[in-house]
Amino acid sequence: MLEVLVLALTVMHEEAAAFGLQINWSKTKIIQFGNPAPCPTVQVADGLVEVVDSAAIRKPLPDWRRPAGRPSHTWLCSVEADLRPLNIGLSFAWRKASGRADRRRIVDTATLWKSTP
């Protein structure tokens, strides 16, 4: 699966280059769920991309402002607004989403049903 993602990132790099754009690969992270990554970095186009087990979801600093012309709310604000009516916090939702693979494995074992990825 990692090979497919690297191929997709390479295609994205080539399409961006056609417009004269460059991608800052040093800021790009690949989150590996389930099996540990075979190596901590992968080569994508002309840069190295870090493969991590998880990424922190953090709120922006209180004095941070979005650049002019950008929406006033971040994606994270939208997610929090969607979770608020359900009385679910962001960290709780993140923990639940992170454990989906483990729960799927337990349910598959309990029901003797093999899911296909």
N, C-alpha and C positions, 0 to 999 in steps of 0.2 A: 504494500500500500504506500509506503514511503517513496518508492521509485515512481509511482504514478504522480504523487504530489510534486516531486522534484521535476518531473517532466512538465507538469502544468506550470510551475514557476518559471521554468526555462522558456516556455512558449510566451508567458506573460512578459518576460524580459525582452524577447525578440519583438513582440508587438509594441511595447513601449519605446524601444529603440527606433522603430519606424517613424515615430512622431518626435524623435529627438529627446526623449525622456530617459532618465536613469533611475534605477531602483536602488535604494540604500539598503543593501542586504545586511549590514551590521545591525540594523534595528529589527530585522525580521526574525521571528522565532517560530519553530514548529513544535506544537505540543503533541507528544507521543502518548497515547492512551494504551493501556493494556501492556503488551510486551515491551520490555526496555529496548531502547534504540541500540543498534549495533555500534554506533559511533556517536560522539557528542556533537559533531558538525557534519554537514553535507555540502558538497560543492554544487552551487547553482549558478550557471552562467559564469560570471567573472567574480563571484564572491562566495564567502562561506556563510551558511545559515546554521544557527545553533538549534539543536534538538533538545528540548527540555521535557521533564516529566509533567510539569504543571506551570501555569502562569498565574501570577497574582492579579486579581481584579481589584484595583484600587480606585478610589475616588480621586478626582483632581484636587490639587491644593486649593484652599479656600480663596486665595487671591488670584487664581488662574482664570484667564478669560480667553474665550475662543477668538481666533483671528476674525477680522472684519469680513463680512460676507458669508460667514458660516452660521448654521443654526445655533440658537442660544442654548439649546439642550443637547447634551451628549447622548450617545447610544446607551450608556450606563444609566443616565437619568430616565430614559424611556423604559428600560427594563425594570428599574425600581418602581416606576409609576404603574407598570403592568402588574407587578407583584403586590403592590400595596392593598388593592381590594381583596386579595386572597389572604392577607395578613401573613405574608411570607417575606422574610428578610433576604437580602442579596447573598449573604454568606451561607445561609441555610440552603437556598436554591442551588448555589454553586456546589456545596457538598453533596447534595442529592444527585445533581447531574453528573458529578465526577464518579459516583459509585454505580452508575447504570450498568457497566460491563460486568461487575461483580454480581449484581442482582440478577442479571440475565443468565449468567452461568449457573447460579443457584436454582433459579426457576427451571432452566433447561434440565438440570440434573434431577430435580424433584419430579418433573413431569415426564422425564425420559424423552424429551423432545429436543431435537437438534436444530438450532436456528442457523440460518445461512447468512453470512455477512453481506 
